[in-house]
Amino acid sequence: MNAHNYIISHQTEPICCGFINRPSLEISDKLIDFNLFPNPFNNSISINSKYIVKGNYNNIVVCDLYGNTLFQKSIIAQNEEQLVIDLENENLHIGLYILKLQTQNNELYFKIFKNE
């Protein structure tokens, strides 16, 4: 069984802070569905979520485990409910990182692993 580790928060009010082992959360009568793949990744990551809206800007930040920002940019979603993040030219070494996705109303934090 694959375990997914996420930290979820909301821009105006924290929803949850901690690691969970499932890609869906039911919090405050809301269902937050998301899927990040592949993880581990080589060059790019895709995130599926109902909070990703085609044409909207999404802020992406990749940090090391010390909290240092290694990569940051805004990406326009090309598809409804899916965002593809190209990390090929970002000089990330093999290892563990935290990816922060900030949509219009939510912040999602993902533990990601670069394997090549």
Backbone hydrogen bonds, N-H to C=O, Kabsch-Sander energy under -0.5 kcal/mol:
donor,donor_aa,acceptor,acceptor_aa,energy
6,Y,4,H,-0.5
7,I,109,Y,-2.5
9,S,107,E,-2.3
11,Q,105,N,-1.0
16,C,8,I,-1.3
20,I,6,Y,-0.6
25,L,32,I,-1.8
27,I,25,L,-0.6
27,I,30,K,-2.0
30,K,27,I,-1.8
32,I,25,L,-2.8
32,I,30,K,-0.6
33,D,31,L,-0.7
34,F,23,P,-1.8
35,N,48,N,-2.1
37,F,46,S,-2.5
41,F,113,F,-2.4
45,I,85,I,-2.2
46,S,37,F,-3.4
47,I,83,L,-2.7
48,N,35,N,-3.0
49,S,81,E,-1.4
50,K,33,D,-0.8
52,I,49,S,-1.6
53,V,51,Y,-0.6
55,G,77,A,-2.8
56,N,53,V,-2.2
58,N,75,I,-2.1
59,N,102,Q,-2.2
60,I,73,K,-3.0
61,V,100,K,-2.1
62,V,71,F,-2.8
63,C,98,I,-2.9
64,D,68,N,-2.0
67,G,64,D,-1.8
70,L,62,V,-3.2
71,F,62,V,-1.5
73,K,60,I,-2.1
75,I,58,N,-2.9
77,A,56,N,-2.0
79,N,82,Q,-0.9
81,E,52,I,-2.0
82,Q,79,N,-1.2
83,L,47,I,-2.3
85,I,45,I,-3.6
85,I,83,L,-0.5
86,D,84,V,-0.6
87,L,43,N,-3.2
87,L,85,I,-0.7
88,E,43,N,-0.6
90,E,87,L,-1.3
95,G,114,K,-1.8
97,Y,112,I,-3.0
98,I,63,C,-2.6
99,L,110,F,-3.1
100,K,61,V,-3.4
100,K,98,I,-0.5
101,L,99,L,-0.5
101,L,108,L,-3.3
102,Q,59,N,-2.8
102,Q,100,K,-0.5
103,T,101,L,-0.6
103,T,106,N,-2.4
107,E,9,S,-2.1
108,L,101,L,-3.0
109,Y,7,I,-2.8
110,F,99,L,-3.0
111,K,5,N,-1.8
112,I,97,Y,-2.6
112,I,110,F,-0.7
114,K,95,G,-2.9
115,N,41,F,-2.4
115,N,113,F,-0.5
116,E,41,F,-0.6
